[in-house]
């Protein structure tokens, strides 16, 4: 499995619009065969800070996700909402095993 944490800070006035666009992307992403999880998380003490936790079956599934129409729409929609460039960190799972997700 490949686990990707995407760290995002949005402009204060764009929080709700960002959440709406990102929820749409997350819901569509969960329909992809290679996507195991797609979580949208908002930092409790800093509401402009978000984390996308994306769990893929493998690296190919992550690459295919970036080729989808819903990803392109999300990327283009939220780009102007970013307070700073987003960045991601990739992880490999150790525990639990994939069948337990």
C-alpha positions, -999 to 999 in steps of 0.1 A, spaced: 0 0 0 10 36 -5 -2 62 20 0 99 10 -5 128 34 -11 160 15 -7 191 37 -27 221 27 -32 256 40 -61 276 25 -69 313 26 -92 321 55 -121 332 33 -119 300 12 -124 274 39 -160 264 30 -154 265 -7 -123 244 -3 -141 218 18 -169 216 -8 -146 211 -37 -124 186 -17 -154 165 -5 -165 162 -41 -131 150 -51 -128 126 -22 -162 110 -29 -153 105 -66 -119 92 -56 -134 65 -34 -150 50 -65 -116 44 -81 -106 7 -79 -71 15 -65 -82 38 -37 -87 23 -3 -93 55 17 -95 92 10 -99 113 42 -103 150 45 -91 162 79 -92 198 93 -68 208 120 -88 215 152 -67 245 164 -59 259 130 -90 258 107 -71 268 76 -49 237 78 -61 205 62 -47 171 56 -57 147 29 -49 111 38 -50 91 7 -45 53 8 -38 35 -24 -34 -2 -32 0 7 -49 19 35 -66 2 28 -99 -32 36 -83 -19 69 -71 -6 78 -106 -40 68 -121 -58 90 -96 -39 120 -109 -52 112 -144 -89 114 -135 -112 143 -145 -123 148 -108 -87 153 -97 -80 178 -125 -112 197 -116 -103 197 -79 -67 208 -86 -78 237 -109 -106 247 -85 -86 249 -53 -53 263 -67 -63 299 -60 -76 290 -25 -42 279 -13 -24 302 12 8 284 4 18 256 -20 5 222 -8 30 194 -2 28 156 2 47 130 21 45 93 10 45 64 35 44 26 33 22 7 56 36 -16 83 6 -23 104 -23 -31 101 -21 -53 70 -42 -41 40 -70 -66 47 -77 -48 80 -83 -14 65 
